[in-house]
Amino acid sequence: MTKEQQRIYDKVRRSTPEYKAKRRDYDSTPEQRAKQKAYRAVPKHRAKQKAYSATPEQRAKQKVYLKNYYAMPGQRAKQKVYKKNYCRTSRGRAIQAAFMAKHTAIRFGAPGHFTGPQLLTLFSNYGNRCLRCRRKRSLTPDHVIPFSKGGTNYISNIQPLCFPCNMKKGRRTTDYR
């Protein structure tokens, strides 16, 4: 049996009700729960991975690799084009906006963060429209209570506004929701 056939066989076997019932019974035993809890409490693989990537030799190796990678003809240009095109997609813009908000929050010392997919979900919940002018434009995340007035960076403090409306709102605590 090839690896692919084995993978398909295992997938089908695991989807049967009998297998699921056995697995549920096994996972609910106190011994198994204790094992799982102990395993999750000590993330050994992450600690090893962190220690390995933190060594000066590994950092030097990575630096040399990246230098050689970007020295290949046209590689930097390809990377720029890819990034430019990705940032034009709604997903790319949302991820970039979440990243920028996270780092601004860190600078202000505000708690919380949100992800790009959470932001896209929030935008779609409001019909991808600006809450102030009700137009379908490219949306930006706006903090209802700004960082400068003690606001957080949680998704519950975010409302979708287009760029001009976001700039007009400024530091005010206007909630358009």
C-alpha positions in Angstrom: 0.0 0.0 0.0 1.4 3.4 -1.0 1.6 6.3 1.4 -1.2 8.1 -0.4 -3.5 5.0 -0.2 -2.7 4.6 3.5 -3.5 8.3 4.1 -6.9 7.9 2.3 -7.6 4.7 4.2 -6.8 6.3 7.6 -9.0 9.3 6.7 -12.0 7.1 5.9 -11.4 4.9 8.9 -11.3 7.9 11.2 -14.6 9.3 9.9 -16.6 6.2 10.9 -19.0 6.6 13.9 -17.4 3.6 15.6 -13.9 5.1 15.5 -15.2 8.5 16.7 -17.0 6.8 19.7 -14.0 4.8 20.7 -11.7 7.9 20.4 -14.2 10.0 22.5 -14.3 7.3 25.2 -10.5 7.0 25.2 -10.0 10.7 25.4 -12.4 11.1 28.3 -10.5 8.7 30.6 -8.8 10.6 33.6 -5.4 9.1 32.7 -5.6 10.3 29.1 -6.7 13.7 30.2 -3.8 14.0 32.6 -1.4 13.0 29.9 -2.8 15.6 27.5 -2.7 18.3 30.1 0.9 17.5 31.0 1.9 17.4 27.4 0.3 20.8 26.7 1.8 22.4 29.8 5.4 21.9 28.7 5.9 23.0 25.0 9.3 21.2 24.6 9.3 21.3 20.9 8.8 25.1 20.9 11.5 25.6 23.5 13.9 23.6 21.4 12.9 25.4 18.2 13.3 28.8 19.9 16.7 27.9 21.4 17.9 26.6 18.0 16.8 29.7 16.1 18.3 32.0 18.8 21.8 30.7 18.4 24.3 33.1 16.8 25.3 30.3 14.3 21.7 29.9 13.2 21.2 33.6 12.8 24.4 33.9 10.8 23.4 31.0 8.6 19.9 32.5 8.0 21.5 35.9 7.1 23.8 34.2 4.5 20.9 32.3 3.1 18.8 35.4 2.6 21.7 37.4 1.2 22.2 34.6 -1.4 18.5 34.3 -2.1 18.0 38.0 -2.8 21.3 38.1 -4.8 19.6 35.8 -7.4 18.8 37.8 -10.6 15.4 39.5 -10.4 14.5 38.0 -7.0 14.0 41.4 -5.2 11.9 42.6 -8.1 9.7 39.5 -8.0 9.2 39.9 -4.3 8.2 43.6 -4.7 5.7 42.8 -7.4 4.2 39.9 -5.3 3.9 42.1 -2.2 2.4 45.0 -4.3 -0.2 42.7 -5.9 -1.0 41.0 -2.5 -1.6 44.3 -0.8 -4.1 45.2 -3.5 -6.4 42.3 -2.4 -8.9 42.8 0.4 -7.3 40.1 2.4 -3.8 41.6 2.0 -5.1 45.1 3.0 -6.9 43.7 6.0 -3.8 41.8 7.2 -1.6 44.9 6.7 -4.1 47.1 8.6 -4.3 44.6 11.5 -0.5 44.5 11.6 -0.2 48.3 11.6 -2.9 48.6 14.3 -1.1 46.0 16.5 2.2 47.9 16.3 0.5 51.3 17.0 -1.2 49.7 20.0 2.1 48.5 21.3 3.6 52.0 20.9 0.6 53.4 22.9 0.6 50.6 25.4 -3.0 49.6 24.5 -4.1 46.0 25.2 -5.5 43.6 22.7 -5.1 42.8 19.0 -7.2 41.6 16.1 -6.4 39.6 12.9 -6.9 40.3 9.3 -9.7 37.6 8.9 -11.5 39.1 11.9 -11.4 42.5 10.3 -12.7 41.1 7.0 -15.6 39.5 8.9 -16.4 42.7 10.6 -16.4 44.6 7.3 -18.7 42.0 5.7 -21.1 42.1 8.8 -21.6 45.8 7.9 -22.1 45.1 4.1 -18.6 46.4 3.2 -19.9 49.9 3.6 -18.5 52.9 5.5 -20.6 53.4 8.6 -20.4 57.2 8.4 -21.1 57.9 4.7 -22.7 54.5 3.8 -20.7 54.3 0.6 -19.0 51.1 -0.7 -15.3 52.2 -0.6 -12.1 50.7 0.5 -12.5 50.4 4.3 -10.0 51.1 7.1 -10.3 50.0 10.8 -11.3 52.9 13.0 -11.0 52.7 16.8 -14.2 53.9 18.4 -12.3 55.0 21.5 -8.8 56.1 20.2 -5.6 54.9 21.8 -4.9 58.5 23.0 -8.1 58.4 25.1 -7.4 55.0 26.6 -9.0 52.8 23.9 -8.1 49.1 23.3 -7.1 47.3 20.2 -9.7 44.6 20.5 -12.1 43.9 17.6 -15.0 45.1 19.7 -13.5 48.6 19.6 -13.2 48.7 15.8 -15.7 50.1 13.3 -15.3 50.1 9.5 -14.9 53.6 8.0 -13.5 54.7 4.7 -10.2 56.7 4.7 -11.8 60.2 4.3 -14.4 59.5 7.1 -11.7 58.1 9.3 -9.6 61.2 8.9 -12.6 63.5 9.5 -13.5 61.6 12.7 -10.0 62.1 14.0 -9.6 61.6 17.8 -13.2 61.9 18.6 -15.0 59.0 20.2 -18.0 58.9 17.8 -19.6 55.5 17.5 -21.4 55.0 14.2 -22.4 51.4 14.9 
